[in-house]
């Protein structure tokens, strides 16, 4: 039997197969069904605005011959997208199989509900007569750009931001917990000035937090201005209507988006490129966190808590592999590839319209899906590790040479203050410490040969790799 013949259909993408349980929250906002539901919401709200007007026009119908919708009629219309479920998805697909046009299929789906309105609202309703009001003066992109913007905005606010904030909050909590835990730094992979584990976690929390602020400040633009952005059909049909005012009212107050006054047939998608740039940047910071965590585990700074019953290696029973960090790395890379392609492709169009953006935007859910999967794995990985205190202390104890930096810096300060015997501080410390195994006694002996004043000498003698962390503990509190 062919796998493609199995019903229900097997998932081609791991986002809808192996990882479906982790990515399912995005289905509510970024699936094909969610987009069609949002299209219906845009269409019916446009109908209601045209029929009932708004404060700026005295709440009078915008189109002559259209009576204001009753409360019951408005509720009926708004119920169309809210009841769009399994049966509706099948029905809409059947319509699109005939139209070969997704937005037109939505229009006909709504038409069917208007034809059936009398059975629920009674014979006095005029909804069936008002089918020409559906999609009035609209091009498909009027509906699509608003629908995508609302879907993406909701996905960011209700799924992506909470998941990202949860990661940052966890990092902040661990940074506070371990803000005073000294550890050896490695710069260029070599022992360097010690830091604290909390401060290093705080660095990532701060970096990620900056990108979250960018995302929270992001505008989501929308337009409803016709086939080439000129309101041509609107003015030809109803020249006395202030269509600019109507458009602003709809986009700003009904769709809750930022109004874009100047477009071609499409809304230019610049806001999407901005958003995806910020998220892609955050992905790369998270990728850095994943790789650093993986290397800390390899180095012994972090120990892993095994999952009960889990297999680490199929042949080596002793192993606990850092697979969540590896999974996060790979999925962050996939997410970035999608977001980067979206940002590059969506900002270009041939003259007033081509369809490259249409097929590209169908992958927005995948971009967010891989990001969400990565965030879940990264947070899960962080929750499964803890500091290996003995290994951290041993690293510090074996690297007394890192105190060469404070000693030669103190010599420079003393020389500038006029103290004799402070010539060539860097070179003298280098001769002692580079390429040699240095211990506490060797450091104390060297300090005793330098003509420091007593206070400086005592201060340097009291230093150890464990205490040489500057003000790292205080830095954790910066947000």
Residue, then its C-alpha position, 0 to 999 in steps of 0.5 A: x500500500x502506498x503511504x500517500x493513500x492512507x487516511x487520514x493523510x500522513x503528515x509530510x512536515x514533522x511540525x504536523x507529525x512528530x512535533x504536532x503536540x508542541x506546535x499545535x498552539x500555532x494552528x489556531x492562528x497560522x494554519x490554512x483554516x485559521x487564515x480562512x476563518x480570519x478572511x471571513x471575519x474581515x469580510x463580515x466586518x466590512x459588510x457591517x461597516x458598510x451597512x451600519x456606518x460609524x461615528x464619523x459618518x453619523x452611523x448611517x449606511x455608507x451605500x444607498x439602498x442598504x438598511x442598517x443591520x439589526x443586532x440579530x443580523x450582526x450576530x448572525x454574520x459574526x457567527x459565520x467565522x466563529x462556527x467555521x469548523x470541520x464541516x465548514x473546512x470540507x465545504x470551503x475546500x469543495x467550493x475552492x475546487x471549483x473556483x480555484x481561488x481561495x478568497x473567492x471561495x470564502x466569498x461564496x461560502x458567506x453567500x451560502x450563509x446569507x441565503x440561509x439566513x431567513x431560516x434562522x432570522x425570519x422572513x424579514x431579514x434582507x441578508x440574502x438580498x445583500x449578497x452584493x455587499x460581500x467583498x464590495x469594492x475589494x480585491x483579494x489582497x484587501x482581505x488577505x493582507x488584513x487577515x494575515x496581519x491579524x493572524x500573525x499578530x495573534x500568533x505572536x502575542x498569544x503563542x510566541x511571546x509567552x514562550x519566549x518570555x518564559x525562557x527569559x524569565x527562567x534565565x533571569x531566575x537562574x541568573x539571580x540564583x547563581x549570581x555569586x557562583x564563580x566560574x572560569x571564563x574561556x576566551x578563545x577557548x583559553x582560561x581567562x578572567x573568572x566570571x559568575x554563572x549568574x552573570x553569564x546567564x544574565x547576558x543572554x536574558x538581557x540580549x533576548x529581552x532587547x529583541x522581545x522589546x522590539x517585537x512588542x513595539x512592532x506595528x502590524x500594517x493593513x490596507x483596504x484600498x482596491x486593486x492598485x491602491x487607488x480606491x478606483x472602484x470605490x470612487x467609480x461606484x460611490x464618488x460622494x463617499x470619503x473612502x479614505x475615512x472609511x478605510x482608516x476607520x476599518x483598518x484602525x478601529x475594526x481590524x486594530x491594525x496600523x493603517x497603510x495609506x500608500x500601497x500597490x495592490x498589495x500591502x508592502x509587507x515591510x512590517x513583516x520583514x521588520x518583525x521577522x528580522x527581530x525574531x530571526x535575530x532572537x533565534x540567533x541569540x537563542x542558538x548561541x545560548x544552546x551551543x554555549x550550554x552544550x559546551x558547558x555540559x561537555x566541559x563539565x560546568x553543567x551536569x544533566x538530570x537524566x529523564x527516567x527511562x530515557x535512552x541516551x545512546x542506543x549502544x553506550x548505556x552510560x551516556x546522557x546526550x544533550x539532545x534538547x540543545x541540539x534539537x534547539x540548534x537545528x530548529x532555530x536554524x530552520x526557523x531563521x532560514x524561513x524567516x530570512x527568506x520571508x523577509x527577503x521575498x515579501x519586500x519585493x513585488x513586480x510593479x503593482x502585483x505578482x503572486x510570489x508573496x502569496x505562496x511564500x506567506x503560506x510558510x509563515x506557520x512553518x517559520x514560527x513552528x520551528x521557532x516554537x519547537x526550538x524554544x520549547x526544547x531550549x527551555x526543557x534543556x535548561x531545566x534538565x541541567x544544574x551546576x556541577x559545583x565540584x567541577x567548577x571549583x576544580x577549574x578555578x583552582x587549576x588556573x591561578x595564572x588568570x591573576x596575571x591580569x589584576x597584578x599587571x594592571x595594579x602595577x600600571x596603576x602604581x607606575x602612574x602614581x609615581x611608584x618605582x619598580x613598576x617597569x614593563x608590568x605586562x612583560x614581567x607577568x607574561x614571563x612568569x605565567x605564560x606556558x607555566x603551571x601556576x599555583x597559589x604559592x607562585x602568585x604570592x611569591x611573585x607579588x612579594x617581589x613587586x614594590x607595591x605599597x602594603x595595602x595593594x600588596x595585601x589586596x592582591x594577596x587576598x585574590x584567588x581565581x574564585x574571588x576575582x569576579x569583579x562586580x559580576x554579582x551586581x551586573x545581574x540586576x540590570x534589565 
